[in-house]
Amino acid sequence: MNSRIHIESDIVKKVSNGDTGAFTDLVNRLMKPAYFHALALMGNHEDAVEVSQETFIKVWNSRKRVDPDRPFYPWFYTILKRLCLNQHRGRSRKKEDVMSSLASWIEPEAEDGNPSDAVIEQEQKKMIEDSLSRLSMDDREIIVLKDLEGYSYKEIAEMIDIPIGTVMSRLYTARKRFKTEMEVAGYEHT
Amino acid sequence: MNTHNPERIRQMMMASIDGEISSADEAELKRILLGDPKRAEEYEQLKNLKMMTFQTKLKEPAPELWDNFNRRVFTKIERGIGWILFTIGAVVLLFYGAWTALSELLTDPELAWWLKTAIVAAAAGAIILFVSLIRERIYLNKHERYKDVIR
């Protein structure tokens, strides 16, 4: 599994036994993937912070149920995603304007270029951001994991616990929907 | 017209776009796309979109977030424990206070029978509501979708 999200079993064992030092180490190592995965699912900074921190709290509270002999991250990710779904449902119940809370959560890869390129880049970024925001959480998740975060099919399959073939099929469906959203937003294929 | 399984073609298209395709599958996909212009057009469009999303990344938060992340997690865990203890203590005190007050009121010979009846009804109602709330929480906890996910 990717070194960004791989946690050795002895750390997991220590956490399971209530070792706060090991838990601190775990938080330090997984806070960035946790935050970015929550950001991919929720599409806004505040919820991503809330959900990623809450995930660590849930991990600590359920540490006795952890199996140190199995990869840690898929279990962690299941908790994270469940919390995202709960948060999302809560927001839908409150009928909050989802779009307004999804402002600016992606950015172009840093590149030196001329100002006119930068303007086009900004417009394109806005279009991509809006289109991704309109997708379902599952569609957004798979596109972000693959394209924005650069995980391989194998890593995604392990992370979200689905076969590699399903990763590809889900990507196809998600990209088709993304294409439709981009066209609605005014994107013209060249 | 090709006779390939559409699901396999879609998977090959994705693997090709993402650079995770074997050379044999790449050659097969090329052949398929040559014979299917509509599919070839879709492939090109999805490939271009992938290039666009690939050039973006998730926005980096302010660096302070990482500096305070650990501390905030531990603070929240502490507060959680604090709230649990506080709630248990408050519930016990509340029940004790209610029981003492009820005992005094119900044994007061000066108090009218209808007032005693109203007090008993209100107390019984409060207990039923409390039990119902607890039962609902336990039920939801038991039926929560991911509760028993064990890795």
Chai-1 contact restraints between the chains, C-beta under 6 A:
chainA,res_idxA,chainB,res_idxB,connection_type,confidence,min_distance_angstrom,max_distance_angstrom,comment,restraint_id
A,T24,B,N70,contact,1.0,0.0,6.0,A-B,restraint_1
A,V27,B,N70,contact,1.0,0.0,6.0,A-B,restraint_2
A,V27,B,V73,contact,1.0,0.0,6.0,A-B,restraint_3
A,M31,B,F69,contact,1.0,0.0,6.0,A-B,restraint_4
A,F36,B,L58,contact,1.0,0.0,6.0,A-B,restraint_5
A,L39,B,L58,contact,1.0,0.0,6.0,A-B,restraint_6
A,Q53,B,R72,contact,1.0,0.0,6.0,A-B,restraint_7
A,Q53,B,V73,contact,1.0,0.0,6.0,A-B,restraint_8
A,F56,B,V73,contact,1.0,0.0,6.0,A-B,restraint_9
A,I57,B,K76,contact,1.0,0.0,6.0,A-B,restraint_10
A,I57,B,I77,contact,1.0,0.0,6.0,A-B,restraint_11
A,W60,B,I77,contact,1.0,0.0,6.0,A-B,restraint_12
A,R65,B,I150,contact,1.0,0.0,6.0,A-B,restraint_13
A,D67,B,R151,contact,1.0,0.0,6.0,A-B,restraint_14
A,R70,B,R151,contact,1.0,0.0,6.0,A-B,restraint_15
A,W75,B,R151,contact,1.0,0.0,6.0,A-B,restraint_16
A,T78,B,Y146,contact,1.0,0.0,6.0,A-B,restraint_17
A,T78,B,V149,contact,1.0,0.0,6.0,A-B,restraint_18
A,R82,B,Y146,contact,1.0,0.0,6.0,A-B,restraint_19
A,W105,B,K59,contact,1.0,0.0,6.0,A-B,restraint_20
A,I106,B,T56,contact,1.0,0.0,6.0,A-B,restraint_21
A,I106,B,L58,contact,1.0,0.0,6.0,A-B,restraint_22
A,I106,B,K59,contact,1.0,0.0,6.0,A-B,restraint_23
A,E107,B,K59,contact,1.0,0.0,6.0,A-B,restraint_24
A,P108,B,T56,contact,1.0,0.0,6.0,A-B,restraint_25
A,E109,B,Q55,contact,1.0,0.0,6.0,A-B,restraint_26
A,E109,B,K57,contact,1.0,0.0,6.0,A-B,restraint_27
A,I128,B,T56,contact,1.0,0.0,6.0,A-B,restraint_28
A,D147,B,T53,contact,1.0,0.0,6.0,A-B,restraint_29
A,D147,B,F54,contact,1.0,0.0,6.0,A-B,restraint_30
A,L148,B,K57,contact,1.0,0.0,6.0,A-B,restraint_31
A,L148,B,L58,contact,1.0,0.0,6.0,A-B,restraint_32
A,Y153,B,E20,contact,1.0,0.0,6.0,A-B,restraint_33
A,M168,B,Q11,contact,1.0,0.0,6.0,A-B,restraint_34
A,M168,B,M14,contact,1.0,0.0,6.0,A-B,restraint_35
A,L171,B,M14,contact,1.0,0.0,6.0,A-B,restraint_36
A,Y172,B,R10,contact,1.0,0.0,6.0,A-B,restraint_37
A,Y172,B,M14,contact,1.0,0.0,6.0,A-B,restraint_38
A,R175,B,L46,contact,1.0,0.0,6.0,A-B,restraint_39
A,K179,B,L49,contact,1.0,0.0,6.0,A-B,restraint_40
A,H189,B,Q45,contact,1.0,0.0,6.0,A-B,restraint_41
